[in-house]
């Protein structure tokens, strides 16, 4: 007895448009690359926020020559930039020596103070402008991602409906061929009974052959459409895969994807929600930040600096109940204006 391998055909599995588009958005390389726009923008925000990170500065230098201690300086400062344009700082100093500069206080001292821009840089400066532009860039990058994904999904949907049309056409020709075969059998029976002529059987057989040819052409067209659909099929590992032969399009929910809209309604939706229009809106916002920053360049530079001073390492401790602003303080002004703009 001889046994042959029998290949059982798998039952048809409906491959819905929603599942198809979900896979395209998650795994297609273009969609994954589009997500990098957002990651890059988030990195820009972190970089811009780094300008507001607290900084600690330590300076130590000294000179000893011929057994003489000329000077020594030990200065430690903590500086905290605030998003409102004020730099808060605090520090401790330990200075001494035989030839120390007279403007430096000898011994251990401490201070706490602030530096604020009064004119140029009061409303906006490079640090705040960079942070604002980075946040705007994040929103803009989101719209760039959406625009890229929209173009991808548009191409994917067109391929799906081409596959759907090829499948529907093949099913139609299968029905036509089945009807033509039934008609041929009836005409043959009628011919055998003398009700039909030979020409009628030849015409019916020609119709069967014509529909058989059309069915073969539609089958080839369906295979081609299914193969083109695989351009958008990728797995979670970034590897492409072919559409299984037993997958068929969803033929029951076609009308769910067609929503009648008036032209004015479509234009209103596009003007408020289209990602490319939103992208240009955020570009204008970024240019507005740049314009404000450039406008600050016309203003003179006026920076106020004030420190509360004290002996020892406790800047907030009041010595002999004397107010800081009456005895222990350091105040300064920086002013600069260009003569030719």
Secondary structure, 3 states (H helix, E strand, C coil): CCCCCCCCCCCCEEECHHHHHHHHHHHCHHHHHHHHHHHHHHHHHHHHHHHHCCEEEEEEEEEEECCEEEEEEEEEEEEEECCCCEEEEEEEEEEECCCCCCCCCCEEEEEEEEEEECCCCCCCCHHHHHHHHHHHHHHHHHHHHHHHHHHHHHHHHHHHHHHHHHHHHHHHHHHHHHHHHHHHHHHHHHHHCCCCCHHHHHHHHHHHHHHHHHHHHHHHHHHHHHHHHHHHCECCCCCECCCCCCEEECCCCHHHHCCCCCHHHHHHHHHHHCHHHHHHHHHHHHHHHHHHHHHHCCCCEEEEEEEEEEECCCCCCCHHHCCHHHHCEEEEEEEECCCCC
